[in-house]
Amino acid sequence: MSGPRPVRAPRGTELSARGWQQEAALRMLQNNLDPEVAEHPDQLVVYGGTGKAARDWRSFDAMVRTLTTLKQDETMLVQSGRPVGVMQTHEWAPRVLIANSNLVGDWANWEEFRRLEALGLTMYGQMTAGSWIYIGTQGILQGTYETFAAVAAKLHSMGKGVGGTLAGTITLTAGLGGMGGAQPLAVTMNDGVALCIDCDPRAIERRIEHRYLDVKADNLQHALQLAVEARDQRKPLSIGLLGNAAELLPQMLAEGAPIDIVTDQTSAHDPLAYLPVGVDFADMAAYAAEKPADFTQRARESMAKHVEAMVGFMDAGAEVFDYGNSIRGEAQLAGYQRAFAFPGFVPAYIRPLFAEGKGPFRWAALSGDPADIAATDRAILDLFPENESLARWIKLAGERVHFQGLPARICWLGYGERDKAGERFNEMVADGTLKAPLAIGRDHLDCGSVASPYRETEAMKDGSDAIADWPLLNAMVNVASGASWVSLHHGGGVGMGRSIHAGQVTVADGTPLAGEKIRRVLTNDPGMGVIRHVDAGYERADEVAAERGVRIPMREGEGERA
């Protein structure tokens, strides 16, 4: 077939490719486009409004065909969703190298990207869409859960919330797509109430179907009634509300809605994916396609209203933060002067974890059997018995996470932990505890793999927010360490011109060679986070490097010279 069709990754142990390294890439590419996983699979869009797994269906078919014939000493090169070559390399080299959306600095803007995209020359890969390791909304869930747990801890220090949880609080947010859809479950896992706005009725229905969202409100008044009742009863509840956040947030602010926490996860990084005030959702796609410049201006003006309301809630005493979708930057472009009055979530809550090399470690069961994930959950609990937060997460995830596509899990592990988990997983494949290999990867949103001044590297201690050498070094060290496939992207969740980021996936196929690769990749990859933060002057990163034997050349010999 040459056009849209249902795509689903094979299950079981029968190979379509010449080895599990290639088979893993093939299945994860297909899994990204599974209707259970992708937002708009017929358009090859996985999440984020425009994040694609392949440039077009012809390219998808060529990648599938190539992966099934790729030898153990060959590497397929993918340029923005299109396979452009196969090179003879060696068994330690990645089977796939991917580069998505990378434009030269002066040309790295939406207008030039869209011109090139219209010519069929590029595609937008987001973070894990174009690197074939998206695992559905669960992929962002734990990071969101950890963020709201940090918010709860901060509120507790201020005498709000109950017992360091979000009990007794209401969180207001918008965006229930592939990334934002994690918000309602992350809030209720922290015992809070979430009021979540989305302009797409399908997004609300899908989150309810997948048990990430509890109920849909009839209207704003009904939503607030449900939220207040649940708050007063200390009952976790997530509520979906259909509408435009740029209209509803100002209205709620004006009416004095009792909101404690405000954030946002609309697709604001791309103005063509944000619904302007006064435009019907049904007309959005056609309007954006026919008049992109006009649509962009109106969308940015609407974002300015949205952000102004968020600042208003902050001024009224709410805890307000940007969840990394560039809405502050877009509002500033529209002329709103206080757009950056509230912080991004990384400097506000997550950076201490990054300094320890911690970040979103994930794995997918290529067997398709949920029992394999249950077995890995038990292994994680056995490996890290002292980590109470991790144990709580694994328990909650096992009870409440709906698998989308191939069963998968995510948890935040740091330097000295990811390699232990990966090696244990490889042993479990080898001894038959797991029915088939695992694809082990992570989000590009990690401790040492991103340069993104509006998100992961916002407000770095030494002012190095925009230094993009780090993700390039990360990609190169993962290639050198033996990752199964490595990706280097531009834009991600914040938009063109605003980030460079790298990803890796390493396959645990039970072989001794895979074990050697896993040990190196899953040590060096989070190690990049440690050295990144040492270089930026974070004391905790210095401590971790000293404690765990991370070599820092600029520190070696300093004592002797002194």
MIMITOR-483652 format. One record per residue (C-alpha): residue in three letters; x, z, y. Coordinates in pm, whole numbers, plus 50000, padded with zeros to 5 digits. Example, Ala and Ser with C-alpha at 12.3 -4.5 7.8 and 13.67 -1.06 7.14 Angstrom:
<nodes>
ala512305078049550 ser513675071449894 
</nodes>
This chain:
<nodes>
met500005000050000 ser501184993150355 gly498835015450555 pro497265050050559 arg496445065950226 pro496215101150084 val499665115450012 arg500355145149787 ala503635157149643 pro503935156349265 arg503895189449078 gly505665199848762 thr509065191248617 glu508875153848566 leu511305136048799 ser510565104748999 ala514115104349139 arg517565105348980 gly518065142449039 trp516415173549181 gln518255171149512 gln516625137249578 glu513335148049416 ala513145177949649 ala513515156049958 leu510895132049821 arg508375159549744 met508885177450077 leu508445144650269 gln505215138550078 asn504135174750117 asn504415171950496 leu501705145250485 asp499415162750237 pro495925165050397 glu496075202750335 val499215204350549 ala499215176850813 glu497045176451126 his496515138651125 pro498025124950804 asp496635089750851 gln498745087651169 leu501735104150996 val501355133551239 val502185166851078 tyr501705191551366 gly502105196751739 gly499915167451837 thr502665141451796 gly505195155151544 lys505625129051271 ala507215127950926 ala507885090450936 arg507875064151208 asp505285041751041 trp503875036050694 arg506365008550616 ser509195032850693 phe507535059850482 asp507315036150186 ala510945026150230 met512055062650234 val510065070249919 arg511475039649745 thr515035048149849 leu514805084649746 thr513695074749397 thr516765052649351 leu519365072949544 lys522425082549338 gln524135116649327 asp526975103649546 glu524855085149802 thr523315095650134 met520285080250302 leu520455078550683 val517185082650874 gln516955072951241 ser513795086751402 gly511655083851093 arg513055051050960 pro515645047550681 val518445026150820 gly521145027850556 val522515042350233 met526175052350228 gln528395062149939 thr529535097949999 his530085124849730 glu528135151049536 trp528785178349796 ala527415156650078 pro523765158550184 arg521495133550012 val519735127250347 leu520925128850708 ile518195127550974 ala518325122751353 asn515045122851548 ser514105116251911 asn517665119152043 leu518025101752380 val521005101552617 gly520675127852890 asp519515107153188 trp516965089352968 ala515645120552791 asn512155122152942 trp508635115252820 glu508265082553008 glu511345066652853 phe510575081152511 arg507065066452518 arg508385032652626 leu510755032352331 glu508105046052098 ala505735017952200 leu508464993252105 gly508625009151761 leu512145022551816 thr511685060051783 met509305088151691 tyr508855124751781 gly509905147651497 gln508995181651644 met511115206351445 thr510035206851080 ala507765176151079 gly510595150951096 ser512905172250883 trp510455175550591 ile510325213350561 tyr506965220950726 ile504975244550502 gly501715246650693 thr500745273650938 gln502505299850724 gly505785284950848 ile505355300451190 leu503295330151073 gln505985355851014 gly507795348251338 thr504475352551515 tyr503815384151316 glu507265397951410 thr506635389351775 phe503305407451787 ala504855437051602 ala507455438651881 val504655436652139 ala502905465551959 ala506105486151967 lys506485480052340 leu502855489352409 his503285520652197 ser506225531152416 met503865527252711 gly501145548652549 lys498955519252442 gly497815508152099 val497605530851796 gly500605541751590 gly502795512751693 thr500195486951593 leu497845465251799 ala494815485951700 gly492575491352001 thr493855460652186 ile492555425552254 thr494915395652259 leu493805364252443 thr495415331252352 ala494715294352303 gly495765267552058 leu494825267951689 gly496835237951571 gly499615237151316 met501695262451508 gly499175281951714 gly496925286351412 ala499195314751298 gln498265336251597 pro494935350851482 leu496285361951144 ala499495375351299 val497445396851538 thr495085410151271 met498035417251038 asn499155440151321 asp495635455651328 gly494585439851659 val491755418251788 ala492505381851875 leu490355359252091 cys491595323752033 ile490465293552235 asp490675257452117 cys489095225452245 asp489005209651898 pro486145222051677 arg487985209451369 ala490945232351442 ile488665262851451 glu486895252551132 arg490195246150954 arg491615280251046 ile488455297250918 glu488595276750597 his492235287050543 arg491495323750626 tyr493745324950931 leu490705330151156 asp487765352951083 val484785340751285 lys483645315351543 ala481845327951854 asp478755310651992 asn479985312852352 leu482265332952581 gln479875362352613 his479475364052237 ala483245362452191 leu483855391252431 gln481075411752270 leu482635407251926 ala486095414952061 val485095446952241 glu483095459951945 ala486005454151708 arg488485469251953 asp486405500751994 gln486095504351615 arg489865498751572 lys488895470151344 pro491165439451309 leu489225407751396 ser490085372351502 ile487555351751695 gly487605314451759 leu486065301652083 leu485485264852150 gly486425254252502 asn489185245552747 ala491605273952815 ala492285260853166 glu488625267653245 leu487975298353034 leu491015319553129 pro490325318053505 gln486665326253434 met487585355953218 leu490065368453478 ala487455365953752 glu484935384953539 gly487405412753460 ala487555406853084 pro489285436552913 ile492375418452789 asp495555437052691 ile497835408452580 val497935371752683 thr499955342852546 asp499405305952463 gln500145280752191 thr498425249152310 ser500395216652274 ala501545219852634 his505035206152558 asp503485171252566 pro501045166652857 leu499235139252663 ala498275165352401 tyr496765190052652 leu493105185652753 pro492645183253133 val489765201453299 gly486775178453334 val487655156253036 asp485575157252718 phe487565163152402 ala485965132452245 asp487385110752527 met490845126452531 ala492745102752301 ala491445070952461 tyr492075083752814 ala495635094452727 ala496375060552572 glu494845039852852 lys496085059453155 pro499015081353047 ala500375087753398 asp496995097953536 phe496275118953229 thr499665136253256 gln499085145753619 arg495635159953546 ala496925178453240 arg499715194453442 glu497275204753714 ser495125220853445 met498145238553300 ala498875252453645 lys495385267853649 his495935281053299 val499295296953387 glu497975310453717 ala495305328953520 met497945342353282 val499905355553581 gly496675370653711 phe496205389753386 met499815401453411 asp499225413853766 ala496185432553632 gly498335450953379 ala498275429553066 glu501345421952855 val501895384552909 phe504475361252752 asp505155324552692 tyr505275315352323 gly507615286152372 asn505415255852440 ser506755247452789 ile503485255352964 arg505395273653239 gly507615243453300 glu504665219753313 ala502795242753551 gln505855243953774 leu505965205853779 ala502375206953903 gly503485228754194 tyr502595263954080 gln505365285654223 arg504925316654004 ala504995297953673 phe507985317753546 ala506695351853655 phe506305361953289 pro509005358653021 gly509355337852709 phe508945355852376 val512575352252266 pro514245371452551 ala511315395652560 tyr511165404752190 ile513275384051948 arg516835381452080 pro518055413951917 leu517135398751580 phe518965366451666 ala522105386151753 glu522155398951392 gly521845363951250 lys518185369451158 gly515655341551155 pro512925323150962 phe514105317650604 arg511635297550394 trp511295282150051 ala508835259449871 ala508065258649498 leu508565222749382 ser506645231149064 gly503495235049269 asp502755267349082 pro501875297949295 ala503315319749018 asp506795307749119 ile506245321449470 ala504935354249329 ala508145356949125 thr510315350549431 asp508315376449627 arg509215402249362 ala512855391349380 ile512945396149757 leu511515431149725 asp514085439149455 leu516985425849663 phe516135444649983 pro514325476849882 glu515335495150200 asn513655470050433 glu510195484950488 ser509125458650741 leu510025430650499 ala508155447950217 arg505055451350431 trp505235414550524 ile505675402550164 lys502715423850054 leu500485411350336 ala501535375250285 gly500785377349913 glu497325390649987 arg496335370250288 val498285337550315 his496495306050203 phe498965280950063 gln498805246050213 gly500265218949994 leu503155230849779 pro503155269049754 ala505745283949986 arg506885316050148 ile508745326150461 cys510455358250565 trp513025367350826 leu516435374050675 gly519805377050843 tyr523505371550791 gly524545384950451 glu520965383850323 arg519955347250301 asp522805338450067 lys521875367249834 ala518275355249819 gly519305319049765 glu521705327649484 arg519075349149313 phe516585320449338 asn519085296449183 glu519645320648894 met515865322748844 val515675284948814 ala518595284748571 asp517135311448340 gly513625297048340 thr511965324748542 leu510885297148781 lys509265265948638 ala511105242048871 pro513645242249158 leu513015255249510 ala513605238049843 ile515195264750064 gly515205258650438 arg514125273050768 asp512495264951096 his514785249051354 leu513735278951566 asp516615300251441 cys519375322451569 gly522175296751599 ser520655262151569 val518955255551903 ala519715249552268 ser516375254352444 pro516385270352790 tyr512605274852788 arg512565292052449 glu515325301952204 thr518145302652461 glu516165313552765 ala517985339152981 met521155341252772 lys523385369852881 asp526215346952993 gly523995319953147 ser524735294952869 asp521065285952816 ala521575248052826 ile524835245052632 ala523905221352348 asp527185222652155 trp525765249751930 pro523085229751744 leu525545201251699 leu528075225251547 asn525305239851333 ala524375205851192 met528005197351124 val528795230250950 asn525735226150728 val526865191150632 ala530335204750557 ser528885233750357 gly526835212150120 ala523215213250240 ser520835189650057 trp519615174350380 val520445180650745 ser518555170851060 leu519365169551430 his516435166051670 his515605164752040 gly512565180452205 gly510895201351934 gly508115224052054 val509135223052421 gly509295185652491 met511665157652581 gly514715167852783 arg514265204752702 ser515975211652370 ile518415200552101 his517995216251758 ala519245213251401 gly517805220451058 gln518935222150697 val517385223750351 thr519345233750041 val517885229349693 ala518175256449428 asp518125235349111 gly519745260848880 thr523105243548853 pro526485259948924 leu527085233649195 ala523835243049369 gly524915279449356 glu528195271149529 lys526415251249798 ile523805278249852 arg526485305049893 arg528225285150167 val525195270950351 leu523195303150354 thr526215322450479 asn527415297850740 asp524005287750875 pro522975322850994 gly526635329251073 met526195303851354 gly523705327851510 val526175356351500 ile529025336651659 arg526665321051915 his525645355452036 val529145369952015 asp530255341852243 ala527415349452484 gly528445386052509 tyr525875404352297 glu527295437452174 arg525125438451862 ala526475404551754 asp530025418051800 glu529145447651579 val527625425551310 ala530665402651311 ala532995432451270 glu530845449351005 arg530295418450792 gly533565399950827 val532595370751050 arg535835356451187 ile535865352651567 pro539135335751677 met538885347952035 arg538785383951906 glu541655380551659 gly545005392651790 glu543555407652108 gly544515442652001 glu548145432551937 arg548425416152281 ala546965446752446 
</nodes>
